[in-house]
Amino acid sequence: MAVTLADVARLAGVSPATVSRVINDSAKKVNEELRERVLAAVAQLHYVPNAHAQNVARPRKSAVGVIVHDVSDPYFAEITRGLQRQAGAHDRLLVICNSYREPERELAYVALLRAQQVHALILAGSGYHDDLFTERLNAELNAYQQAGGRVAVIGRHRLVGSAVLPGNETGAYELGVRVLGLGHREVGVIAGPRYLTTTTDRLTGFRRAFDEAGVALPPARLVYSDFTRDGGAVAASALLDTEPGITALITLNDSMAVGAMAALRERGVRVPEDVSVTGFDDMPIARDVTPALTTVRLPLVEMGVRAMALALDDGPTPHAEHAEATLTWRASCVPPSR
């Protein structure tokens, strides 16, 4: 039969209430001698506390709710690695929810995790160009914080709580300057969905680089697509159909870049001899494709670690931390051949 809290109390020679205070790390402290007796009895009986009872008893809950767009996406998989690393170091359980870039689903998960009384909430991924949704989400998060919860976000500009802000705009600007500096003037850009703020941030950086260089980026050379491998392939094919003279393809994430390279290969277009290709994020696959992908590196695992640290920080004032973007130059981008 399962060992109960009463069994531990009998063996330790203390009351069940004392055992409960020790196991649940109660604010009402137990003297060290009794505490050692309880812990010895727990070890001898191999007692496993009831998680539901602990959740009710503890004023500080052990779970942290995490909402990402899609944990199977390499971008979020890397961030989740960092979140788990930091959570494990603090004996925290992660509850991970996929919103699939559906704002209403995200809002529902926030409400559900609040009802579960998680210790903290972390929202990772791009914000949305939707003022009404942002207002509704902030109302939920504000109510959660006022009840004692902690909020941390990754890549969001307009939400309450502490934030880790990746250098999307500065990284895109530096990449644009470098590509144009090689001599490319006929450049196509494959962007993510229009409704995501990350798309806007990265495009803003590229446009600034183009403007400073006096190079035009006509609407025909800018295609919006999904942040996926297939999205990149479809967009690259569309660009080649309408703009066959392009010498470089700038894509707004590495998955899209991989798809674009596949589409070019199917058409017999060589990378980088005929068309250079760049990505963004520096996913592990960026090193393994042929040719290796020039990209902008974001410290994704570190971003997850830092967001979890912010979520577990009991400081009174939320604050923002910036995650620097750096260029990672590989074989997929060279000066134009013509």
HUDA-V71140 format. One line per field, one symbol per residue. ss: DSSP state (@ for helix, = for strand, . for the rest). phi: phi as a letter, one per 30 degrees, with the letter a starting at -180 (. if undefined). psi: psi as a letter, one per 30 degrees, with the letter a starting at -180 (. if undefined). A space follows every 10 residues. Layout:
# HUDA-V71140
ss=???
phi=???
psi=???
This chain:
# HUDA-V71140
ss=....@@@@@@ @@...@@@@@ @@@....... .@@@@@@@@@ @@@@@..... @@@@@@@... ..======.. ...@@@@@@@ @@@@@@@@@. ..======.. ..@@@@@@@@ @@@@@....= ====...=.. @@@@@@@@@@ @@@@@@...= ====...... .=====.@@@ @@@@@@@@@@ @.....==== =....=@@@@ @@@@@@@@@@ @@@.....@@ @===....@@ @@@@@@@@@@ @@.....=== =..@@@@@@@ @@@@@@.... .....===.. =..@@@@... ...=====.@ @@@@@@@@@@ @@.......= ===.====.. ........
phi=.ddcdddddd ddibdedded dddchddddc ddddeddddd deddchdcdd dddddddddc dccbdbcbda dddeeddddd ededdddddc hcccccbcch hcedddddde ddddddhddb bbcckddbda dddddddddd dddddddjdc bbbbiccccd jdbccddddd dddddddddd ddjdbcccbc cdeddcdded dddddddddd dddicdbded cbbcaddbdd dddddddddd dcbdcdcbcc ccaddddddd ddddddcicd ccecbdbbba jidedddcdb decdacccdd ddddeddddd dcdcddcdbc bccdcbdbcb ddbbdddb
psi=lkkleeeeee efhlleeeee eeeghlfjlk leeeeeeeee eeeefhkjlj eeeeeeekfj lfkkkkjlej ffkeefeeee eeeeeeeefg hkkkjkkkfh hjeeeeeeee eeeeffhlel kkjklklkij eeeeeeeeee eeeeefgflk kklkgkfgll llkjjlieee eeeeeeeeee ffgkfikkkj lakefkfeee eeeeeeeeee eefgkkilef gjkkalhlee eeeeeeeeee efifgkfkjk lgleeeeeee eeeeefggkk kgeeklklak eilefffflk lkkklkkkie eeeeeeeeee efkglfjklk kkjkkkkjka ffkllkf.
